[in-house]
């Protein structure tokens, strides 16, 4: 996953990100982070996103606060999605919808109200095509490599159904959701 992030963010997009031993890592790869990964048939990660609670350090609040007009989101039921990426050569054509459906499944499972995200504005039409409705939280900002915006993405069973349909999924996309249920019961 961290190799894919290096390949996408450093090599393809030219972002100034930290790479250690071939792995893209940042200060938000924290113990509280959860990762959704999609693998190819050979087991290689070909798409991923990072999910992080907004009650601790997170990218939007700590690096891009100027993208939010008004109060910065900070609640147990609002998480952030960042480092959303895919390998253009090996990921399925519908990978954006697949990852977003996974985000919605995780969100429903954990009782989230919404996600926030910092992304290039080119992601907004992709989110809409996948069946989600991003709402901008403020103005945009030129970063030197893209135009960044902060989005609010509501978590609901309606969005989950719509995005699953666009992803072509008939059931759960998170393979280890049963494990997460058991961990939750044990805790």
DRENDREN-797509 format. One line per field, with one value per residue: residue number from 1; residue in one letter; x, y, z of N, C-alpha, C, O, CB in turn. Coordinates in steps of 0.2 Angstrom, whole numbers. Glycine has a CB too. Example, Ala and Ser with C-alpha at 12.3 -4.5 7.8 and 13.67 -1.06 7.14 Angstrom:
n <- (1; 2)
res <- (A; S)
nu <- (66; 64)
nv <- (-28; -11)
nw <- (39; 35)
cau <- (62; 68)
cav <- (-22; -5)
caw <- (39; 36)
cu <- (66; 64)
cv <- (-16; 0)
cw <- (39; 39)
ou <- (71; 67)
ov <- (-17; 6)
ow <- (42; 40)
cbu <- (57; 70)
cbv <- (-22; -3)
cbw <- (45; 29)
END
This chain:
n <- (1; 2; 3; 4; 5; 6; 7; 8; 9; 10; 11; 12; 13; 14; 15; 16; 17; 18; 19; 20; 21; 22; 23; 24; 25; 26; 27; 28; 29; 30; 31; 32; 33; 34; 35; 36; 37; 38; 39; 40; 41; 42; 43; 44; 45; 46; 47; 48; 49; 50; 51; 52; 53; 54; 55; 56; 57; 58; 59; 60; 61; 62; 63; 64; 65; 66; 67; 68; 69; 70; 71; 72; 73; 74; 75; 76; 77; 78; 79; 80; 81; 82; 83; 84; 85; 86; 87; 88; 89; 90; 91; 92; 93; 94; 95; 96; 97; 98; 99; 100; 101; 102; 103; 104; 105; 106; 107; 108; 109; 110; 111; 112; 113; 114; 115; 116; 117; 118; 119; 120; 121; 122; 123; 124; 125; 126; 127; 128; 129; 130; 131; 132; 133; 134; 135; 136; 137; 138; 139; 140; 141; 142; 143; 144; 145; 146; 147; 148; 149; 150; 151; 152; 153; 154; 155; 156; 157; 158; 159; 160; 161; 162; 163; 164; 165; 166; 167; 168; 169; 170; 171; 172; 173; 174; 175; 176; 177; 178; 179; 180; 181; 182; 183; 184; 185; 186; 187)
res <- (X; X; X; X; X; X; X; X; X; X; X; X; X; X; X; X; X; X; X; X; X; X; X; X; X; X; X; X; X; X; X; X; X; X; X; X; X; X; X; X; X; X; X; X; X; X; X; X; X; X; X; X; X; X; X; X; X; X; X; X; X; X; X; X; X; X; X; X; X; X; X; X; X; X; X; X; X; X; X; X; X; X; X; X; X; X; X; X; X; X; X; X; X; X; X; X; X; X; X; X; X; X; X; X; X; X; X; X; X; X; X; X; X; X; X; X; X; X; X; X; X; X; X; X; X; X; X; X; X; X; X; X; X; X; X; X; X; X; X; X; X; X; X; X; X; X; X; X; X; X; X; X; X; X; X; X; X; X; X; X; X; X; X; X; X; X; X; X; X; X; X; X; X; X; X; X; X; X; X; X; X; X; X; X; X; X; X)
nu <- (4; 9; 20; 12; 6; 18; 21; 10; 8; 21; 28; 19; 10; 19; 19; 26; 31; 35; 46; 52; 63; 57; 44; 29; 25; 17; 14; 1; -1; -6; -8; -22; -27; -37; -36; -42; -40; -38; -35; -26; -27; -15; -12; -6; -7; -18; -26; -31; -36; -35; -42; -47; -50; -57; -55; -42; -26; -26; -26; -34; -37; -24; -15; -22; -31; -36; -45; -57; -72; -78; -82; -70; -72; -74; -77; -83; -90; -87; -75; -60; -55; -41; -27; -32; -31; -26; -19; -17; -14; -18; -29; -47; -59; -69; -64; -64; -78; -79; -70; -76; -88; -84; -79; -91; -97; -89; -91; -105; -104; -97; -104; -103; -107; -102; -89; -74; -64; -48; -44; -39; -49; -53; -57; -70; -80; -79; -82; -96; -100; -99; -109; -110; -112; -102; -99; -93; -82; -77; -67; -56; -38; -23; -10; 2; 3; -10; -27; -33; -47; -59; -70; -86; -93; -107; -113; -123; -137; -143; -134; -124; -131; -133; -120; -114; -122; -117; -104; -106; -108; -115; -115; -107; -91; -80; -69; -65; -75; -82; -72; -69; -81; -80; -69; -74; -85; -77; -70)
nv <- (-6; 6; 7; 8; 21; 29; 27; 33; 46; 52; 49; 49; 60; 70; 75; 83; 72; 62; 49; 34; 21; 17; 18; 28; 38; 47; 59; 56; 43; 34; 25; 25; 25; 18; 7; 5; -7; -13; -27; -35; -50; -56; -53; -41; -24; -13; -2; 10; 18; 29; 30; 41; 46; 61; 67; 67; 71; 76; 77; 88; 97; 99; 103; 109; 119; 131; 128; 126; 134; 142; 131; 119; 102; 90; 77; 61; 54; 58; 56; 56; 54; 51; 50; 43; 32; 24; 11; 14; 4; -8; -9; -11; -4; 2; 6; 17; 19; 6; 8; 18; 13; 4; 13; 18; 7; 4; 16; 15; 3; 8; 18; 31; 48; 56; 58; 68; 76; 80; 84; 84; 94; 88; 76; 77; 76; 62; 57; 60; 53; 40; 40; 47; 62; 75; 89; 105; 112; 124; 137; 134; 129; 133; 121; 119; 108; 104; 108; 110; 105; 104; 92; 87; 72; 63; 50; 37; 25; 26; 32; 22; 11; 16; 19; 6; 0; 7; 3; -10; -20; -33; -37; -36; -27; -26; -37; -42; -38; -46; -50; -37; -35; -45; -40; -29; -33; -40; -30)
nw <- (0; 4; -5; -17; -14; -15; -28; -34; -28; -27; -39; -50; -48; -43; -31; -16; -5; 9; 7; 12; 12; 0; 3; 4; 17; 30; 43; 47; 47; 58; 73; 75; 62; 49; 35; 19; 7; -9; -18; -32; -42; -40; -27; -25; -19; -27; -25; -13; 2; 16; 32; 45; 62; 66; 78; 83; 77; 60; 42; 35; 46; 52; 41; 30; 35; 30; 20; 25; 28; 42; 57; 61; 57; 70; 78; 85; 76; 64; 51; 42; 25; 16; 5; -6; -19; -34; -44; -60; -70; -66; -57; -56; -68; -62; -49; -41; -37; -30; -19; -13; -10; 0; 9; 13; 18; 29; 36; 39; 47; 58; 63; 58; 54; 44; 31; 30; 17; 9; -6; -24; -34; -46; -41; -37; -48; -50; -38; -38; -50; -45; -36; -25; -15; -15; -4; -4; 8; 9; 2; -13; -16; -23; -25; -31; -38; -40; -38; -23; -13; 1; 6; 11; 15; 16; 26; 23; 23; 11; 2; 2; -4; -17; -21; -20; -30; -42; -41; -45; -35; -26; -13; 3; 2; 10; 15; 28; 37; 46; 55; 60; 67; 77; 84; 89; 98; 107; 113)
cau <- (0; 14; 23; 7; 6; 24; 21; 5; 8; 27; 30; 14; 7; 24; 18; 32; 29; 40; 47; 57; 64; 52; 37; 26; 23; 17; 13; -5; -1; -6; -12; -30; -29; -39; -35; -46; -35; -40; -29; -26; -27; -9; -11; -3; -12; -19; -30; -32; -38; -34; -48; -44; -54; -56; -54; -35; -23; -28; -23; -38; -36; -17; -11; -26; -37; -39; -50; -64; -75; -82; -79; -67; -75; -70; -82; -81; -94; -84; -68; -56; -52; -35; -22; -36; -27; -26; -14; -21; -13; -20; -35; -53; -61; -74; -61; -66; -84; -78; -67; -81; -93; -80; -79; -98; -99; -85; -94; -111; -102; -94; -109; -101; -111; -99; -82; -71; -58; -45; -43; -39; -56; -54; -60; -77; -85; -78; -87; -103; -102; -99; -116; -109; -113; -97; -101; -87; -82; -74; -64; -51; -32; -18; -5; 8; 2; -17; -32; -36; -53; -61; -77; -90; -97; -112; -113; -130; -138; -145; -128; -121; -135; -132; -113; -113; -125; -113; -98; -108; -107; -121; -115; -101; -85; -75; -68; -64; -79; -84; -66; -70; -87; -78; -65; -79; -88; -72; -68)
cav <- (0; 12; 7; 11; 28; 32; 27; 38; 53; 55; 48; 51; 66; 74; 78; 83; 68; 59; 42; 31; 14; 16; 18; 34; 38; 54; 60; 54; 35; 33; 19; 25; 25; 11; 7; 0; -9; -17; -31; -39; -57; -59; -51; -34; -19; -9; 4; 11; 25; 29; 33; 43; 50; 69; 68; 67; 74; 74; 81; 94; 101; 101; 105; 113; 122; 136; 125; 125; 140; 140; 127; 113; 96; 87; 73; 54; 51; 61; 53; 59; 50; 53; 45; 39; 31; 17; 9; 14; -1; -15; -8; -11; 3; 5; 6; 23; 17; 1; 10; 23; 9; 1; 18; 19; 1; 5; 21; 12; -1; 11; 23; 37; 53; 58; 59; 74; 74; 85; 81; 88; 95; 83; 70; 78; 73; 55; 55; 61; 47; 34; 40; 51; 69; 79; 96; 108; 115; 131; 138; 130; 132; 130; 118; 119; 102; 103; 113; 106; 107; 100; 90; 83; 66; 60; 42; 35; 18; 27; 33; 15; 7; 20; 18; -1; -1; 10; -2; -17; -24; -35; -38; -32; -26; -27; -44; -44; -35; -50; -49; -31; -36; -49; -36; -24; -37; -42; -24)
caw <- (0; 4; -12; -22; -13; -17; -35; -37; -26; -28; -45; -55; -47; -42; -24; -11; 0; 12; 5; 17; 9; -6; 5; 6; 24; 33; 50; 49; 47; 65; 76; 74; 55; 46; 28; 15; 2; -14; -21; -38; -41; -38; -21; -24; -18; -33; -23; -6; 5; 23; 36; 51; 66; 66; 85; 84; 71; 53; 37; 34; 52; 53; 36; 26; 38; 26; 15; 28; 31; 48; 62; 58; 59; 75; 81; 85; 70; 57; 50; 36; 20; 13; 1; -10; -25; -38; -49; -67; -75; -63; -54; -61; -70; -57; -43; -37; -34; -26; -13; -10; -6; 6; 14; 16; 23; 36; 40; 42; 53; 64; 65; 56; 51; 38; 30; 26; 13; 6; -13; -30; -37; -51; -38; -36; -53; -49; -32; -41; -54; -41; -33; -18; -16; -10; -3; -2; 15; 9; -5; -16; -15; -28; -21; -36; -42; -41; -35; -17; -9; 7; 5; 16; 12; 21; 27; 24; 19; 4; -2; 2; -9; -23; -23; -22; -37; -47; -41; -47; -30; -23; -6; 6; -1; 15; 16; 35; 41; 51; 60; 64; 72; 83; 88; 92; 103; 112; 116)
cu <- (4; 18; 18; 7; 12; 23; 16; 6; 15; 29; 25; 12; 13; 23; 25; 30; 35; 40; 53; 57; 59; 45; 35; 23; 22; 15; 6; -6; 0; -9; -19; -32; -32; -38; -39; -41; -39; -34; -31; -26; -21; -7; -8; -9; -12; -23; -30; -34; -36; -40; -45; -49; -52; -55; -47; -32; -25; -27; -27; -36; -29; -13; -15; -32; -40; -44; -57; -66; -79; -78; -76; -70; -71; -76; -80; -85; -92; -77; -66; -54; -47; -31; -26; -32; -28; -21; -18; -20; -17; -27; -41; -55; -66; -71; -63; -73; -83; -75; -72; -86; -90; -80; -86; -100; -95; -89; -101; -109; -100; -98; -107; -107; -109; -92; -80; -65; -55; -42; -42; -47; -58; -58; -68; -82; -84; -82; -94; -105; -102; -106; -116; -110; -108; -100; -95; -88; -80; -71; -58; -44; -27; -12; 2; 7; -5; -21; -35; -43; -55; -68; -80; -94; -101; -112; -120; -131; -140; -139; -124; -125; -133; -125; -111; -116; -120; -106; -100; -107; -114; -121; -109; -95; -79; -74; -68; -69; -82; -78; -67; -76; -85; -74; -69; -82; -83; -70; -73)
cv <- (6; 13; 10; 19; 32; 33; 32; 45; 56; 55; 50; 58; 72; 78; 78; 79; 64; 51; 39; 23; 13; 16; 26; 34; 46; 53; 57; 46; 33; 27; 19; 25; 18; 12; 2; -1; -14; -21; -34; -46; -60; -57; -44; -29; -14; -3; 4; 18; 24; 33; 34; 47; 57; 71; 69; 71; 71; 79; 88; 99; 104; 104; 110; 116; 128; 134; 125; 132; 138; 135; 121; 107; 92; 83; 65; 51; 55; 59; 57; 53; 54; 48; 40; 38; 24; 17; 9; 8; -8; -14; -8; -4; 6; 5; 11; 21; 11; 3; 14; 18; 5; 6; 18; 13; 2; 10; 19; 8; 2; 17; 30; 41; 55; 57; 66; 72; 80; 81; 86; 89; 91; 77; 71; 75; 65; 53; 55; 55; 41; 34; 44; 58; 73; 86; 100; 112; 122; 132; 133; 133; 129; 127; 118; 113; 101; 108; 109; 109; 102; 98; 86; 78; 63; 53; 41; 28; 20; 28; 26; 11; 10; 18; 11; -3; 1; 6; -9; -22; -26; -36; -34; -32; -27; -34; -46; -40; -39; -50; -42; -31; -40; -44; -31; -27; -38; -36; -21)
cw <- (0; -2; -17; -20; -15; -25; -38; -35; -28; -36; -51; -54; -45; -35; -20; -5; 3; 9; 9; 14; 4; -4; 7; 13; 26; 40; 52; 48; 54; 67; 75; 67; 54; 39; 24; 9; -3; -17; -28; -37; -39; -31; -20; -23; -24; -31; -16; -4; 13; 27; 43; 55; 66; 73; 87; 78; 65; 48; 36; 40; 53; 48; 31; 29; 34; 21; 19; 31; 37; 53; 58; 61; 64; 79; 80; 79; 64; 57; 43; 32; 16; 9; -3; -17; -28; -43; -56; -71; -72; -59; -59; -63; -65; -50; -38; -33; -29; -19; -9; -6; 0; 11; 18; 20; 29; 40; 43; 48; 59; 67; 64; 53; 44; 37; 28; 22; 10; -1; -18; -32; -42; -48; -37; -41; -52; -43; -34; -45; -50; -37; -26; -20; -12; -10; 0; 4; 15; 2; -7; -14; -20; -24; -25; -40; -44; -38; -29; -15; -4; 5; 11; 13; 17; 20; 28; 21; 12; -1; -3; -4; -16; -26; -24; -29; -42; -47; -44; -42; -27; -16; -3; 2; 4; 17; 24; 39; 47; 57; 64; 69; 78; 87; 92; 98; 109; 116; 121)
ou <- (3; 20; 21; 7; 11; 24; 17; 7; 15; 30; 27; 12; 11; 26; 29; 28; 40; 35; 58; 52; 57; 41; 39; 18; 26; 14; 4; -12; 5; -13; -22; -38; -29; -38; -40; -38; -43; -29; -37; -25; -20; -2; -7; -14; -7; -25; -30; -34; -37; -42; -42; -52; -47; -54; -45; -36; -26; -26; -24; -35; -28; -8; -12; -37; -46; -47; -62; -63; -84; -72; -79; -72; -65; -79; -77; -83; -96; -73; -70; -52; -48; -33; -24; -31; -30; -18; -22; -24; -19; -30; -41; -54; -66; -75; -64; -74; -87; -77; -72; -89; -94; -81; -87; -103; -98; -89; -102; -113; -102; -97; -108; -111; -112; -88; -84; -62; -58; -39; -45; -50; -64; -61; -72; -87; -89; -86; -98; -110; -106; -107; -121; -109; -110; -102; -92; -93; -80; -74; -57; -43; -27; -10; 7; 10; -7; -18; -39; -44; -52; -72; -76; -97; -99; -112; -123; -128; -139; -139; -122; -121; -132; -124; -108; -113; -119; -103; -95; -107; -119; -126; -106; -93; -73; -79; -70; -67; -83; -80; -67; -76; -87; -74; -68; -83; -85; -68; -73)
ov <- (11; 18; 15; 23; 37; 38; 36; 49; 62; 60; 54; 62; 78; 84; 73; 82; 64; 48; 42; 20; 7; 15; 29; 30; 50; 48; 57; 44; 31; 24; 14; 24; 13; 18; -4; 4; -18; -18; -36; -48; -65; -58; -42; -30; -12; 1; -1; 22; 18; 38; 30; 51; 59; 77; 71; 75; 65; 85; 93; 105; 110; 107; 115; 116; 129; 138; 123; 136; 134; 135; 118; 106; 91; 86; 63; 46; 54; 61; 59; 48; 59; 42; 34; 43; 20; 22; 5; 7; -12; -20; -6; 0; 12; 6; 11; 22; 11; 1; 14; 20; 5; 5; 19; 13; 0; 10; 21; 8; 0; 20; 35; 39; 56; 56; 69; 67; 85; 76; 92; 84; 90; 73; 66; 72; 61; 48; 51; 52; 36; 29; 44; 60; 75; 89; 98; 115; 126; 129; 129; 139; 122; 131; 116; 112; 97; 113; 104; 116; 96; 103; 84; 79; 59; 50; 43; 26; 16; 26; 24; 8; 6; 16; 9; -7; -3; 5; -12; -28; -22; -37; -29; -37; -28; -37; -52; -39; -37; -50; -42; -28; -38; -45; -29; -24; -38; -36; -16)
ow <- (-4; -4; -21; -25; -18; -28; -43; -39; -29; -39; -55; -59; -46; -34; -21; 0; -1; 10; 9; 14; 4; -8; 10; 13; 24; 43; 58; 49; 56; 63; 74; 66; 56; 36; 26; 6; -1; -19; -29; -31; -35; -28; -14; -26; -26; -36; -12; -8; 16; 24; 46; 52; 66; 75; 93; 74; 64; 50; 36; 38; 54; 49; 28; 26; 35; 18; 15; 34; 36; 52; 54; 67; 63; 83; 75; 76; 59; 61; 40; 34; 14; 10; -3; -20; -24; -45; -57; -75; -76; -59; -64; -59; -65; -45; -32; -27; -23; -14; -3; -1; 5; 17; 24; 26; 35; 46; 49; 53; 65; 71; 67; 50; 39; 43; 25; 24; 9; -1; -18; -32; -44; -52; -37; -39; -54; -44; -33; -45; -52; -34; -23; -26; -6; -15; 5; 6; 20; -3; -3; -13; -21; -19; -22; -45; -48; -35; -31; -15; -4; 3; 15; 7; 21; 15; 33; 16; 7; -6; -8; -8; -21; -31; -29; -32; -47; -52; -45; -43; -27; -12; -6; 0; 1; 21; 26; 45; 52; 63; 70; 74; 83; 93; 98; 104; 114; 122; 124)
cbu <- (-5; 18; 25; 0; 5; 30; 18; -2; 7; 33; 32; 8; 2; 24; 13; 34; 23; 40; 48; 55; 64; 54; 36; 21; 27; 12; 14; -10; 4; -10; -10; -32; -23; -47; -27; -52; -29; -44; -27; -21; -29; -3; -7; 1; -10; -21; -37; -25; -45; -27; -54; -37; -55; -62; -58; -32; -15; -36; -23; -45; -39; -14; -9; -28; -35; -33; -48; -63; -80; -89; -84; -59; -77; -66; -89; -84; -101; -85; -68; -51; -58; -31; -18; -43; -19; -33; -10; -19; -6; -15; -36; -58; -65; -80; -54; -67; -89; -73; -61; -84; -95; -73; -77; -103; -96; -78; -96; -115; -97; -87; -110; -95; -113; -101; -79; -70; -60; -38; -48; -35; -57; -48; -57; -78; -83; -70; -86; -104; -96; -93; -118; -103; -120; -90; -107; -85; -78; -69; -60; -52; -29; -16; -7; 14; 5; -19; -37; -31; -59; -60; -77; -95; -91; -119; -108; -135; -144; -149; -123; -122; -142; -133; -108; -117; -132; -111; -96; -103; -103; -124; -114; -100; -84; -76; -62; -57; -86; -84; -60; -72; -92; -74; -60; -84; -91; -66; -66)
cbv <- (0; 12; 0; 8; 29; 28; 20; 36; 53; 52; 40; 46; 66; 79; 75; 90; 63; 59; 42; 31; 10; 9; 14; 37; 34; 58; 67; 57; 32; 39; 18; 32; 27; 10; 5; 4; -12; -14; -37; -37; -61; -56; -56; -33; -15; -13; 4; 9; 27; 33; 28; 47; 47; 73; 64; 60; 73; 72; 78; 92; 98; 95; 99; 108; 124; 140; 118; 121; 143; 137; 125; 113; 91; 91; 75; 51; 52; 69; 46; 64; 47; 58; 42; 42; 33; 17; 2; 20; -3; -18; -1; -16; 2; 0; 6; 29; 15; -4; 14; 28; 3; -1; 25; 19; -6; 7; 27; 8; -6; 14; 23; 37; 59; 66; 54; 80; 69; 88; 75; 85; 103; 81; 68; 86; 75; 53; 60; 67; 47; 34; 33; 49; 71; 79; 97; 114; 111; 132; 145; 128; 131; 135; 111; 118; 96; 96; 116; 106; 107; 103; 85; 88; 61; 63; 39; 40; 15; 34; 38; 11; 7; 27; 21; -5; 2; 17; -2; -19; -21; -41; -45; -35; -20; -22; -47; -42; -33; -58; -49; -25; -40; -55; -32; -21; -43; -45; -18)
cbw <- (6; 11; -14; -21; -5; -15; -38; -34; -18; -24; -47; -55; -42; -47; -20; -10; -2; 19; -3; 24; 15; -8; 12; 0; 29; 29; 53; 44; 42; 68; 83; 77; 51; 48; 27; 12; 4; -20; -16; -43; -48; -43; -17; -31; -12; -38; -27; -3; 4; 25; 36; 50; 73; 63; 90; 84; 72; 53; 30; 34; 58; 56; 32; 20; 45; 23; 13; 35; 25; 47; 67; 61; 53; 79; 79; 91; 72; 57; 49; 38; 15; 17; 6; -11; -24; -41; -48; -70; -75; -59; -50; -58; -77; -56; -43; -41; -39; -29; -15; -15; -11; 4; 11; 10; 19; 34; 35; 37; 50; 63; 73; 51; 55; 37; 25; 32; 7; 10; -15; -36; -39; -55; -31; -36; -60; -48; -26; -44; -60; -36; -32; -15; -15; -13; 3; -8; 20; 14; -4; -23; -8; -33; -19; -31; -39; -39; -40; -12; -14; 14; -1; 20; 9; 20; 32; 22; 23; 4; 1; 8; -8; -23; -18; -16; -38; -45; -34; -53; -24; -27; -4; 13; -5; 21; 13; 37; 37; 49; 57; 59; 68; 80; 83; 87; 100; 109; 111)
END
